[in-house]
Amino acid sequence: MMTTNRKIAVVFHSAHGHTEHIAQQVAHGAHSVDGTHAQLIEAARLTPEPGLLTGFDGLVWGSPTYLGGVSGVFKSFMDATGGLWRRQELRGRLAAGFTVSSLPAGDKQSTLLSMFVFSMQHGMVWVGNPILPEQHGGTPYDEAANRLGSWSGLMAQAGHASAPDAFAPGDVKTAHLFGQNFARKVHGFAPHSRFSETACKAAA
Ligand SMILES: Cc1cc2nc3c(=O)[nH]c(=O)nc-3n(C[C@H](O)[C@H](O)[C@H](O)COP(=O)(O)O)c2cc1C
């Protein structure tokens, strides 16, 4: 059976490598879905030319949590998309988000919320993290997918000043499954629905 190719960008900022490590796992997960091309792009690279985002069917945002929100570098990228917002050029594309922080809670939820609101302002369609915490089924906590219990997006935790890949195996597994799920959703979401949405807007 012929599989239609779909392009996904994982747009991230990472000052010390933890968020980049998770971004790589998300991209691997997406790539494992037949017909998917997943590309990692640093947010700072897109800030001067955000129009590159229109070349993708799905966009995954990734930022460390800084003081309960996205990092300044990631926010600069977000703000650079103002022109795309005015023209609604990202409308109808699928979006999802992930964040890494050093504390078990660490106010990661508000980082995901800012990515969600950003995506909604762009008229995008949000994809969450529909994985049940595996520790409920007896998997050891550190090895359990979605051990941190986040459904609105992916959360991962790495200890302060730890190595960039010092994640619990469960967080790495969650990132892989999260990317895989996102790619499947992108494949199941016909690109033409994007254009019919635009047409609805024009007709309204
Ligand atoms: C300015 C700043 C603010 C931070 N704020 C938080 C926070 O609110 N909650 C938290 O748990 N960790 C916080 N951290 C820790 C980072 O989220 C954590 O070290 C993360 O892994 C960094 O990701 P990176 O290695 O990709 O840069 C903060 C770190 C910095 C430098």
The ligand as a MOL file (V3000), in Angstrom:
LIG
                    3D

  0  0  0     0  0            999 V3000
M  V30 BEGIN CTAB
M  V30 COUNTS 31 33 0 0 0
M  V30 BEGIN ATOM
M  V30 1 C 15.9810 30.5850 34.2600 0
M  V30 2 C 15.5700 29.1990 34.6190 0
M  V30 3 C 14.3160 28.9740 35.1390 0
M  V30 4 C 13.9160 27.6920 35.4770 0
M  V30 5 N 12.6660 27.5010 35.9680 0
M  V30 6 C 12.2620 26.2490 36.3140 0
M  V30 7 C 10.9450 26.0240 36.8050 0
M  V30 8 O 10.1020 26.9240 36.8680 0
M  V30 9 N 10.6230 24.7730 37.2000 0
M  V30 10 C 11.5200 23.7320 37.1510 0
M  V30 11 O 11.1820 22.6370 37.5710 0
M  V30 12 N 12.7620 23.9040 36.6140 0
M  V30 13 C 13.1450 25.1380 36.1930 0
M  V30 14 N 14.3770 25.3200 35.6330 0
M  V30 15 C 15.2210 24.1370 35.3290 0
M  V30 16 C 15.1070 23.7490 33.8290 0
M  V30 17 O 13.7700 23.6340 33.4120 0
M  V30 18 C 15.8070 22.3990 33.6010 0
M  V30 19 O 17.1540 22.4910 34.0220 0
M  V30 20 C 15.7320 21.9230 32.1630 0
M  V30 21 O 16.1660 20.5900 32.1090 0
M  V30 22 C 16.5990 22.7570 31.2420 0
M  V30 23 O 16.4530 22.2510 29.9220 0
M  V30 24 P 17.6460 22.2940 28.8670 0
M  V30 25 O 18.7500 21.3780 29.3870 0
M  V30 26 O 17.0560 21.7740 27.6070 0
M  V30 27 O 18.1300 23.7010 28.7550 0
M  V30 28 C 14.8010 26.5960 35.2920 0
M  V30 29 C 16.0840 26.8310 34.7670 0
M  V30 30 C 16.4620 28.1080 34.4300 0
M  V30 31 C 17.8410 28.3450 33.8470 0
M  V30 END ATOM
M  V30 BEGIN BOND
M  V30 1 1 1 2
M  V30 2 1 2 3
M  V30 3 2 2 30
M  V30 4 2 3 4
M  V30 5 1 4 5
M  V30 6 1 4 28
M  V30 7 2 5 6
M  V30 8 1 6 7
M  V30 9 1 6 13
M  V30 10 2 7 8
M  V30 11 1 7 9
M  V30 12 1 9 10
M  V30 13 2 10 11
M  V30 14 1 10 12
M  V30 15 2 12 13
M  V30 16 1 13 14
M  V30 17 1 14 15
M  V30 18 1 14 28
M  V30 19 1 15 16
M  V30 20 1 16 17
M  V30 21 1 16 18
M  V30 22 1 18 19
M  V30 23 1 18 20
M  V30 24 1 20 21
M  V30 25 1 20 22
M  V30 26 1 22 23
M  V30 27 1 23 24
M  V30 28 2 24 25
M  V30 29 1 24 26
M  V30 30 1 24 27
M  V30 31 2 28 29
M  V30 32 1 29 30
M  V30 33 1 30 31
M  V30 END BOND
M  V30 END CTAB
M  END
